[in-house]
Amino acid sequence: MFARSAYSKGMAPGLAARTAIVCALAVGVAAPARAQPGAIPQRQAATVAAPVRPAARRPVAVIDLSGDESTTKLARDLNRTLLSHRALEPLLEEAGAELVGAYTGEDAAKIEVAQIQYRRALANAQRAAVISDARTGEESLHGAVPTSAVTALYADLAFVAGVAHLGDRDPARAAAAFVLSDRLVPGRVLDDSTTTPDVIAAFEAARAAGATAPKVTVVVKGSGRVWIDGREVGMPGPFELAAGPHVVWLTGAERNTEAQQITVAPGQPSSVAFEENPAQLRTKLRRARTALAGAVDAAARAAAMKALARLVKVEDAVLISSANDKVIVQTWRDQAPGFSALSEYKNEPAIALLEVLAPSPRIVERPPPPWQPPIETPWYRKRNVRLGTLATLVVIAGIVLATSFEGSVRNEDTPKWLRR
């Protein structure tokens, strides 16, 4: 019996498997590489742009310099517009509110209290009550910057107190009050139609004594600017003062105003000390706004604007004022030239006033590129042609390999007469 041949239909054992492997490898090389799950193809990754973060909005100080109805309305409209602006934003509520609306100054209430006390002292028949009213009015003015109006009112309070002491037969205290009144308002002339001769005589005698009083060194301690009897004398330190009563104020942009009434004894150097008393942000803002509104020239205006900008940490501002029943608008930036030109507000939208500080982005329209006919790819460079050619070559190579292996592989059990 013949042994069974190890091949079938002329193909050597294992040849079909090897041919399939060769074809698979060839087709795998020719086919484009498949992307890994979740990976971005190289060509696509090159076109993915990084996310663009929006730029931080710049705070803007809206400053109402007039505080009347028209300027206040515009200022509030601007702050509401800034809430949704793309590049700008309003100040925080506390800071922004202090820069808008009517404001009479931080000392107005203190001066009003002193005026009320002065009128009460004049109308009071009881000398003790007069002295008490005058002292209350003086203490109220200790918290006010010693302007000429403040020192004049302080002098009036001291004078009525001196008259009351004189009526109480206390000439020493009367003389001290009269000297203080004269030092606050030097050269005061009394009206003999409303002032009794004894009061005029006592006042003139006190004035003469105060003018010839010996000098004494008085050291003022604290931080700020020193005012003595209503006149600014510089930074804290030693000062030569005439013996007798004085009022020493200490003021400053960063502190609350304070004052002390002192009596300098002859031949006894002394000191007066003030503790640290920093002002609140609200007070600082009111002072800065008042200084800006009252600036008398361009240099003072620029310095006041710089100080306010540092206080609220801004580099942009809109200033609103009124003149001749017209609303005037001006912008400021912390760079040259600083202030813009003054312009009259003519009921334009509030956002239009902010264009100087943050211009709207301009859209540049570019013409479309000229039409060009499409470029036809040669047939031999097309992908499907190349892949088809490669697949044909792979098949032919497989057939050649199968034929060559078929002739070389023989089974030893096959009869010789069957071998070719």
Contacts in CASP RR format, 6 or more apart in sequence:
PFRMAT RR
TARGET T0000
AUTHOR 0000-0000-0000
METHOD contacts of the structure
MODEL  1
MFARSAYSKGMAPGLAARTAIVCALAVGVAAPARAQPGAIPQRQAATVAA
PVRPAARRPVAVIDLSGDESTTKLARDLNRTLLSHRALEPLLEEAGAELV
GAYTGEDAAKIEVAQIQYRRALANAQRAAVISDARTGEESLHGAVPTSAV
TALYADLAFVAGVAHLGDRDPARAAAAFVLSDRLVPGRVLDDSTTTPDVI
AAFEAARAAGATAPKVTVVVKGSGRVWIDGREVGMPGPFELAAGPHVVWL
TGAERNTEAQQITVAPGQPSSVAFEENPAQLRTKLRRARTALAGAVDAAA
RAAAMKALARLVKVEDAVLISSANDKVIVQTWRDQAPGFSALSEYKNEPA
IALLEVLAPSPRIVERPPPPWQPPIETPWYRKRNVRLGTLATLVVIAGIV
LATSFEGSVRNEDTPKWLRR
2 415 0 8 1.000
3 411 0 8 1.000
3 413 0 8 1.000
3 414 0 8 1.000
5 411 0 8 1.000
5 414 0 8 1.000
5 418 0 8 1.000
6 13 0 8 1.000
6 411 0 8 1.000
6 413 0 8 1.000
6 414 0 8 1.000
7 13 0 8 1.000
7 406 0 8 1.000
7 409 0 8 1.000
7 411 0 8 1.000
10 406 0 8 1.000
11 402 0 8 1.000
11 406 0 8 1.000
12 405 0 8 1.000
12 406 0 8 1.000
12 407 0 8 1.000
12 408 0 8 1.000
12 409 0 8 1.000
13 409 0 8 1.000
15 401 0 8 1.000
15 402 0 8 1.000
15 405 0 8 1.000
15 406 0 8 1.000
15 409 0 8 1.000
16 402 0 8 1.000
18 401 0 8 1.000
18 405 0 8 1.000
19 398 0 8 1.000
19 401 0 8 1.000
19 402 0 8 1.000
22 394 0 8 1.000
22 397 0 8 1.000
22 398 0 8 1.000
22 401 0 8 1.000
23 394 0 8 1.000
23 395 0 8 1.000
23 398 0 8 1.000
26 390 0 8 1.000
26 394 0 8 1.000
26 397 0 8 1.000
27 390 0 8 1.000
27 391 0 8 1.000
27 394 0 8 1.000
30 387 0 8 1.000
30 390 0 8 1.000
30 391 0 8 1.000
31 387 0 8 1.000
35 41 0 8 1.000
40 48 0 8 1.000
55 87 0 8 1.000
57 85 0 8 1.000
57 86 0 8 1.000
57 87 0 8 1.000
57 88 0 8 1.000
57 89 0 8 1.000
58 87 0 8 1.000
58 88 0 8 1.000
58 89 0 8 1.000
58 314 0 8 1.000
58 315 0 8 1.000
58 316 0 8 1.000
58 357 0 8 1.000
58 358 0 8 1.000
59 88 0 8 1.000
59 89 0 8 1.000
59 90 0 8 1.000
59 91 0 8 1.000
59 312 0 8 1.000
59 313 0 8 1.000
59 314 0 8 1.000
59 316 0 8 1.000
60 82 0 8 1.000
60 88 0 8 1.000
60 89 0 8 1.000
60 90 0 8 1.000
60 91 0 8 1.000
60 314 0 8 1.000
60 316 0 8 1.000
60 317 0 8 1.000
60 318 0 8 1.000
60 354 0 8 1.000
60 357 0 8 1.000
61 91 0 8 1.000
61 95 0 8 1.000
61 96 0 8 1.000
61 99 0 8 1.000
61 308 0 8 1.000
61 309 0 8 1.000
61 312 0 8 1.000
61 314 0 8 1.000
61 316 0 8 1.000
61 317 0 8 1.000
61 318 0 8 1.000
62 75 0 8 1.000
62 78 0 8 1.000
62 79 0 8 1.000
62 82 0 8 1.000
62 90 0 8 1.000
62 91 0 8 1.000
62 96 0 8 1.000
62 99 0 8 1.000
62 100 0 8 1.000
62 317 0 8 1.000
62 318 0 8 1.000
62 320 0 8 1.000
63 75 0 8 1.000
63 99 0 8 1.000
63 100 0 8 1.000
63 289 0 8 1.000
63 292 0 8 1.000
63 308 0 8 1.000
63 317 0 8 1.000
63 318 0 8 1.000
63 319 0 8 1.000
63 320 0 8 1.000
64 71 0 8 1.000
64 72 0 8 1.000
64 75 0 8 1.000
64 99 0 8 1.000
64 100 0 8 1.000
64 101 0 8 1.000
64 320 0 8 1.000
65 71 0 8 1.000
65 289 0 8 1.000
65 292 0 8 1.000
65 293 0 8 1.000
65 319 0 8 1.000
65 320 0 8 1.000
65 321 0 8 1.000
66 293 0 8 1.000
66 320 0 8 1.000
66 321 0 8 1.000
66 322 0 8 1.000
67 100 0 8 1.000
67 101 0 8 1.000
67 102 0 8 1.000
67 103 0 8 1.000
68 102 0 8 1.000
68 322 0 8 1.000
70 322 0 8 1.000
70 327 0 8 1.000
71 101 0 8 1.000
71 320 0 8 1.000
71 321 0 8 1.000
71 322 0 8 1.000
71 327 0 8 1.000
72 100 0 8 1.000
72 101 0 8 1.000
72 102 0 8 1.000
74 320 0 8 1.000
74 327 0 8 1.000
74 329 0 8 1.000
74 345 0 8 1.000
74 350 0 8 1.000
75 99 0 8 1.000
75 100 0 8 1.000
75 101 0 8 1.000
75 320 0 8 1.000
76 100 0 8 1.000
77 350 0 8 1.000
78 318 0 8 1.000
78 320 0 8 1.000
78 350 0 8 1.000
78 353 0 8 1.000
78 354 0 8 1.000
79 90 0 8 1.000
79 91 0 8 1.000
79 96 0 8 1.000
79 100 0 8 1.000
80 350 0 8 1.000
81 350 0 8 1.000
81 351 0 8 1.000
81 354 0 8 1.000
82 88 0 8 1.000
82 89 0 8 1.000
82 90 0 8 1.000
82 354 0 8 1.000
83 89 0 8 1.000
83 90 0 8 1.000
85 351 0 8 1.000
85 354 0 8 1.000
85 358 0 8 1.000
86 358 0 8 1.000
87 358 0 8 1.000
88 316 0 8 1.000
88 354 0 8 1.000
88 357 0 8 1.000
88 358 0 8 1.000
90 96 0 8 1.000
91 99 0 8 1.000
91 312 0 8 1.000
91 314 0 8 1.000
94 281 0 8 1.000
94 282 0 8 1.000
95 281 0 8 1.000
95 285 0 8 1.000
95 312 0 8 1.000
96 312 0 8 1.000
98 282 0 8 1.000
98 285 0 8 1.000
98 286 0 8 1.000
98 289 0 8 1.000
99 285 0 8 1.000
99 289 0 8 1.000
103 286 0 8 1.000
103 289 0 8 1.000
103 290 0 8 1.000
105 286 0 8 1.000
105 290 0 8 1.000
106 283 0 8 1.000
106 286 0 8 1.000
106 287 0 8 1.000
107 143 0 8 1.000
107 144 0 8 1.000
107 145 0 8 1.000
107 147 0 8 1.000
107 150 0 8 1.000
107 257 0 8 1.000
110 140 0 8 1.000
110 141 0 8 1.000
110 143 0 8 1.000
110 144 0 8 1.000
111 140 0 8 1.000
111 141 0 8 1.000
111 144 0 8 1.000
111 149 0 8 1.000
111 150 0 8 1.000
111 153 0 8 1.000
113 136 0 8 1.000
113 137 0 8 1.000
113 140 0 8 1.000
114 137 0 8 1.000
114 138 0 8 1.000
114 140 0 8 1.000
114 141 0 8 1.000
114 144 0 8 1.000
114 153 0 8 1.000
114 154 0 8 1.000
114 157 0 8 1.000
115 153 0 8 1.000
117 133 0 8 1.000
117 134 0 8 1.000
117 136 0 8 1.000
117 137 0 8 1.000
117 140 0 8 1.000
117 157 0 8 1.000
118 133 0 8 1.000
118 134 0 8 1.000
118 137 0 8 1.000
118 153 0 8 1.000
118 156 0 8 1.000
118 157 0 8 1.000
118 160 0 8 1.000
120 133 0 8 1.000
121 129 0 8 1.000
121 130 0 8 1.000
121 133 0 8 1.000
121 134 0 8 1.000
121 157 0 8 1.000
121 160 0 8 1.000
121 161 0 8 1.000
121 164 0 8 1.000
122 160 0 8 1.000
124 130 0 8 1.000
124 133 0 8 1.000
127 164 0 8 1.000
127 165 0 8 1.000
127 167 0 8 1.000
127 168 0 8 1.000
128 164 0 8 1.000
130 160 0 8 1.000
130 161 0 8 1.000
130 163 0 8 1.000
130 164 0 8 1.000
131 161 0 8 1.000
131 164 0 8 1.000
131 165 0 8 1.000
134 157 0 8 1.000
134 158 0 8 1.000
134 160 0 8 1.000
134 161 0 8 1.000
134 164 0 8 1.000
135 161 0 8 1.000
137 157 0 8 1.000
138 154 0 8 1.000
138 157 0 8 1.000
138 158 0 8 1.000
138 261 0 8 1.000
141 150 0 8 1.000
141 153 0 8 1.000
141 154 0 8 1.000
141 157 0 8 1.000
141 259 0 8 1.000
142 247 0 8 1.000
142 249 0 8 1.000
142 257 0 8 1.000
142 258 0 8 1.000
142 259 0 8 1.000
142 260 0 8 1.000
142 261 0 8 1.000
143 256 0 8 1.000
143 257 0 8 1.000
143 258 0 8 1.000
143 259 0 8 1.000
144 150 0 8 1.000
144 257 0 8 1.000
145 249 0 8 1.000
145 251 0 8 1.000
145 257 0 8 1.000
146 154 0 8 1.000
146 227 0 8 1.000
146 230 0 8 1.000
146 247 0 8 1.000
146 249 0 8 1.000
146 251 0 8 1.000
146 259 0 8 1.000
150 230 0 8 1.000
151 184 0 8 1.000
151 185 0 8 1.000
151 229 0 8 1.000
151 230 0 8 1.000
152 184 0 8 1.000
152 185 0 8 1.000
154 184 0 8 1.000
154 247 0 8 1.000
155 180 0 8 1.000
155 181 0 8 1.000
155 182 0 8 1.000
155 184 0 8 1.000
155 185 0 8 1.000
155 188 0 8 1.000
156 181 0 8 1.000
158 177 0 8 1.000
158 178 0 8 1.000
158 180 0 8 1.000
158 181 0 8 1.000
158 184 0 8 1.000
159 177 0 8 1.000
159 178 0 8 1.000
159 181 0 8 1.000
159 203 0 8 1.000
161 177 0 8 1.000
162 173 0 8 1.000
162 174 0 8 1.000
162 177 0 8 1.000
162 178 0 8 1.000
162 181 0 8 1.000
163 174 0 8 1.000
163 199 0 8 1.000
165 171 0 8 1.000
165 173 0 8 1.000
165 174 0 8 1.000
165 177 0 8 1.000
166 174 0 8 1.000
166 198 0 8 1.000
166 199 0 8 1.000
166 202 0 8 1.000
167 174 0 8 1.000
171 202 0 8 1.000
174 202 0 8 1.000
174 206 0 8 1.000
175 202 0 8 1.000
175 205 0 8 1.000
175 206 0 8 1.000
175 209 0 8 1.000
176 206 0 8 1.000
176 244 0 8 1.000
176 245 0 8 1.000
176 263 0 8 1.000
177 245 0 8 1.000
178 202 0 8 1.000
178 203 0 8 1.000
178 206 0 8 1.000
178 207 0 8 1.000
179 206 0 8 1.000
179 207 0 8 1.000
179 209 0 8 1.000
179 210 0 8 1.000
179 244 0 8 1.000
179 245 0 8 1.000
180 229 0 8 1.000
180 245 0 8 1.000
180 246 0 8 1.000
180 247 0 8 1.000
180 261 0 8 1.000
181 188 0 8 1.000
181 203 0 8 1.000
182 188 0 8 1.000
182 203 0 8 1.000
182 206 0 8 1.000
182 207 0 8 1.000
182 210 0 8 1.000
183 210 0 8 1.000
183 229 0 8 1.000
183 245 0 8 1.000
183 246 0 8 1.000
184 229 0 8 1.000
184 230 0 8 1.000
184 247 0 8 1.000
187 207 0 8 1.000
190 199 0 8 1.000
190 200 0 8 1.000
190 203 0 8 1.000
192 200 0 8 1.000
210 242 0 8 1.000
210 243 0 8 1.000
210 244 0 8 1.000
211 242 0 8 1.000
213 242 0 8 1.000
213 243 0 8 1.000
213 244 0 8 1.000
213 266 0 8 1.000
214 242 0 8 1.000
214 243 0 8 1.000
214 266 0 8 1.000
214 267 0 8 1.000
215 240 0 8 1.000
215 241 0 8 1.000
215 242 0 8 1.000
215 243 0 8 1.000
216 240 0 8 1.000
216 241 0 8 1.000
216 242 0 8 1.000
216 243 0 8 1.000
216 264 0 8 1.000
216 265 0 8 1.000
216 266 0 8 1.000
216 267 0 8 1.000
216 268 0 8 1.000
216 269 0 8 1.000
216 270 0 8 1.000
217 238 0 8 1.000
217 239 0 8 1.000
217 240 0 8 1.000
217 241 0 8 1.000
217 269 0 8 1.000
218 238 0 8 1.000
218 239 0 8 1.000
218 240 0 8 1.000
218 241 0 8 1.000
218 246 0 8 1.000
218 248 0 8 1.000
218 262 0 8 1.000
218 264 0 8 1.000
218 269 0 8 1.000
218 270 0 8 1.000
218 271 0 8 1.000
218 272 0 8 1.000
219 237 0 8 1.000
219 238 0 8 1.000
219 239 0 8 1.000
219 269 0 8 1.000
219 270 0 8 1.000
219 271 0 8 1.000
219 272 0 8 1.000
220 226 0 8 1.000
220 236 0 8 1.000
220 237 0 8 1.000
220 238 0 8 1.000
220 239 0 8 1.000
220 248 0 8 1.000
220 250 0 8 1.000
220 271 0 8 1.000
220 272 0 8 1.000
220 273 0 8 1.000
220 274 0 8 1.000
221 236 0 8 1.000
221 237 0 8 1.000
221 271 0 8 1.000
221 272 0 8 1.000
221 273 0 8 1.000
221 274 0 8 1.000
222 236 0 8 1.000
222 250 0 8 1.000
222 273 0 8 1.000
222 274 0 8 1.000
222 275 0 8 1.000
222 276 0 8 1.000
223 236 0 8 1.000
223 250 0 8 1.000
223 254 0 8 1.000
223 255 0 8 1.000
223 274 0 8 1.000
223 276 0 8 1.000
224 235 0 8 1.000
224 236 0 8 1.000
224 250 0 8 1.000
224 251 0 8 1.000
224 252 0 8 1.000
224 254 0 8 1.000
224 255 0 8 1.000
225 232 0 8 1.000
225 234 0 8 1.000
225 235 0 8 1.000
225 250 0 8 1.000
225 251 0 8 1.000
225 252 0 8 1.000
226 232 0 8 1.000
226 233 0 8 1.000
226 234 0 8 1.000
226 235 0 8 1.000
226 236 0 8 1.000
226 237 0 8 1.000
226 239 0 8 1.000
226 248 0 8 1.000
226 249 0 8 1.000
226 250 0 8 1.000
227 233 0 8 1.000
227 248 0 8 1.000
227 249 0 8 1.000
227 250 0 8 1.000
227 251 0 8 1.000
227 259 0 8 1.000
228 239 0 8 1.000
228 241 0 8 1.000
228 246 0 8 1.000
228 247 0 8 1.000
228 248 0 8 1.000
228 249 0 8 1.000
229 246 0 8 1.000
229 247 0 8 1.000
230 247 0 8 1.000
230 249 0 8 1.000
233 239 0 8 1.000
236 250 0 8 1.000
236 274 0 8 1.000
241 264 0 8 1.000
242 264 0 8 1.000
243 264 0 8 1.000
243 265 0 8 1.000
243 266 0 8 1.000
243 267 0 8 1.000
244 263 0 8 1.000
244 264 0 8 1.000
244 265 0 8 1.000
245 261 0 8 1.000
245 262 0 8 1.000
245 263 0 8 1.000
245 264 0 8 1.000
246 261 0 8 1.000
246 262 0 8 1.000
246 263 0 8 1.000
246 264 0 8 1.000
247 259 0 8 1.000
247 260 0 8 1.000
247 261 0 8 1.000
247 262 0 8 1.000
248 259 0 8 1.000
248 260 0 8 1.000
248 262 0 8 1.000
248 272 0 8 1.000
249 257 0 8 1.000
249 258 0 8 1.000
249 259 0 8 1.000
250 257 0 8 1.000
250 258 0 8 1.000
250 259 0 8 1.000
250 274 0 8 1.000
251 257 0 8 1.000
252 279 0 8 1.000
253 279 0 8 1.000
253 284 0 8 1.000
253 287 0 8 1.000
253 288 0 8 1.000
253 307 0 8 1.000
254 278 0 8 1.000
254 279 0 8 1.000
254 284 0 8 1.000
255 276 0 8 1.000
255 277 0 8 1.000
255 278 0 8 1.000
255 279 0 8 1.000
256 277 0 8 1.000
256 278 0 8 1.000
256 279 0 8 1.000
256 283 0 8 1.000
258 274 0 8 1.000
258 277 0 8 1.000
260 272 0 8 1.000
260 274 0 8 1.000
262 270 0 8 1.000
262 272 0 8 1.000
264 270 0 8 1.000
279 287 0 8 1.000
281 311 0 8 1.000
284 311 0 8 1.000
285 308 0 8 1.000
285 311 0 8 1.000
285 312 0 8 1.000
288 304 0 8 1.000
288 307 0 8 1.000
288 308 0 8 1.000
288 311 0 8 1.000
289 308 0 8 1.000
291 304 0 8 1.000
291 307 0 8 1.000
291 308 0 8 1.000
292 301 0 8 1.000
292 304 0 8 1.000
292 305 0 8 1.000
292 308 0 8 1.000
292 319 0 8 1.000
293 321 0 8 1.000
294 300 0 8 1.000
294 304 0 8 1.000
295 301 0 8 1.000
295 303 0 8 1.000
295 304 0 8 1.000
301 339 0 8 1.000
302 338 0 8 1.000
302 339 0 8 1.000
305 317 0 8 1.000
305 319 0 8 1.000
305 332 0 8 1.000
305 339 0 8 1.000
306 334 0 8 1.000
308 317 0 8 1.000
309 315 0 8 1.000
309 317 0 8 1.000
309 332 0 8 1.000
309 334 0 8 1.000
314 334 0 8 1.000
315 333 0 8 1.000
315 334 0 8 1.000
315 335 0 8 1.000
316 331 0 8 1.000
316 332 0 8 1.000
316 333 0 8 1.000
316 334 0 8 1.000
316 357 0 8 1.000
317 331 0 8 1.000
317 332 0 8 1.000
317 333 0 8 1.000
318 329 0 8 1.000
318 330 0 8 1.000
318 331 0 8 1.000
318 332 0 8 1.000
318 353 0 8 1.000
318 354 0 8 1.000
318 357 0 8 1.000
319 329 0 8 1.000
319 330 0 8 1.000
319 331 0 8 1.000
319 332 0 8 1.000
319 339 0 8 1.000
320 327 0 8 1.000
320 328 0 8 1.000
320 329 0 8 1.000
320 345 0 8 1.000
321 327 0 8 1.000
321 328 0 8 1.000
321 330 0 8 1.000
322 328 0 8 1.000
326 344 0 8 1.000
326 345 0 8 1.000
327 344 0 8 1.000
327 345 0 8 1.000
328 342 0 8 1.000
328 343 0 8 1.000
328 344 0 8 1.000
328 345 0 8 1.000
329 342 0 8 1.000
329 343 0 8 1.000
329 344 0 8 1.000
329 345 0 8 1.000
329 353 0 8 1.000
330 339 0 8 1.000
330 340 0 8 1.000
330 341 0 8 1.000
330 342 0 8 1.000
330 343 0 8 1.000
331 339 0 8 1.000
331 340 0 8 1.000
331 353 0 8 1.000
331 356 0 8 1.000
331 357 0 8 1.000
332 338 0 8 1.000
332 339 0 8 1.000
332 340 0 8 1.000
333 357 0 8 1.000
340 356 0 8 1.000
345 353 0 8 1.000
379 385 0 8 1.000
380 386 0 8 1.000
407 420 0 8 1.000
410 419 0 8 1.000
END
